[in-house]
Amino acid sequence: MNARTDFQIINGPDGKPAYVVVPYAEFIVRFGHGDGLIPNEVVGRNLVDGVPLVRAWREYLGMTQAEVADRAGMTQAALSQIESGEHKARKATKVKLASALGLTAEQLL
């Protein structure tokens, strides 16, 4: 299965790919927090506002519930229950969600 990306390829003078433009939020997730760091905005939403990490990350990354649920192989309704705190996700589910968000498991657990 090929995952949809928002990357843009820029060709050089020779017509071959020379650069790739990546959305900043995705770049930060993939390369800026590889050591398990969590952005202040996500921490604040979680600790100050009491928002579950899954929702805080999803909002930070600008993703919809439907998009994350689809990538994680679950229904949007199930993700909504997890994000509202109505249902506590198992560790295996959190690992799937982390992958769907482009995070390491440690960043979500």
GIKA-V609155 format. One record per run of one state. SS is the DSSP state (H for helix, E for strand, - for the rest). FROM is the first residue (numbers start at 1). LEN is the number of residues. If there is no record, write none. Layout:
ss->SS from->FROM len->LEN
ss->SS from->FROM len->LEN
//
This chain:
ss->- from->1 len->7
ss->E from->8 len->4
ss->- from->12 len->5
ss->E from->17 len->5
ss->- from->22 len->2
ss->H from->24 len->9
ss->- from->33 len->7
ss->H from->40 len->8
ss->- from->48 len->5
ss->H from->53 len->9
ss->- from->62 len->3
ss->H from->65 len->8
ss->- from->73 len->3
ss->H from->76 len->9
ss->- from->85 len->6
ss->H from->91 len->11
ss->- from->102 len->3
ss->H from->105 len->4
ss->- from->109 len->1
//
